[in-house]
Structures are given as C-alpha cells and as structure tokens.
Amino acid sequence: MIVGLNYFFLAAAGLAFAAGAAVTATFFWLTAVVFVCFCVAFFCTDFGDLSPMVGILLLS
C-alpha cells in the first residue's frame, strides 16, 4: 500500500514542479518584454527622435 501512495505522491510532485516551471518561465518572458518596451520608450522620450542617428550609423 505504501508503494501506491508513493507513486501518487511522485506524480503530484512532478505536476507541481511542471506548473511552477511554467509560471516561472511566463514571469521571466513577461518581465523581459516589459523591460524591452520600457527601454524603447525611455530612449524615444529621453533623446527625442533617433532617426538621424540611425541614418548616420548605417552609413558608417
């Protein structure tokens, strides 16, 4: 009987680990997207229009 209980415990532990990994991965990607959007917004508002700089960098 103990062997059967261990089997269900391992299955539950595996599902809990998978769910935790999925939540962690989702949080990581969401944080990365927010960070990238913040950086783009910061550069556009802090330095103004960057299109002249992009044109100069592409020529060199």
N, C-alpha and C positions, 0 to 999 in steps of 0.2 A: 504493500500500500504506500509506503514511503517513496518508492521509486516513481509511482504515478504522480504523486504530489510534486516531486522534484521536476518532472517533465513539464507540468503546467507552470511551475514557477519559472523555469528557464524560458518557456515560450512567452510568458508575460514580461520577463526581464528583457528579452530580445525586442519585443514590440515597444516597450518603454524606451529602450535605447534608440530605436529607429525613429520614434516620434521626437525624442529630444534632439537627435541629429538633424531632423528635418526643420525643427523650429530654429535651431542654431544657424543652419545654412540660410534659411529665409531671412533671419535677422541680419546676418552678415551681408547678403546681397542687397537688402533694403538699405542698410547703412551705407554701403558703397555707392549706391545710386544717389542717395540724398547728399553724400559728400561731393560727388562729381557735379551735381546740379548746383550745389552751394558754391563750388569753386568757379564754375562758369558764370553764375550770377554775380559773384564778387568781382571777378575780373572785368566784366562788362560794365558794372556800375562804378567801380573804383577808377578804372583807367579810361572810361569812355569807349568810343568806337575803336576797335583794334584792327579794322580792315586795312588802314595804311601800313601798319607794322607787318601784317601778314603779307602784303604785297612786296614789301622790302625784303622780308625773309625768303620769299620764294624766288626772288631774282638772284640772290647770292648763292 
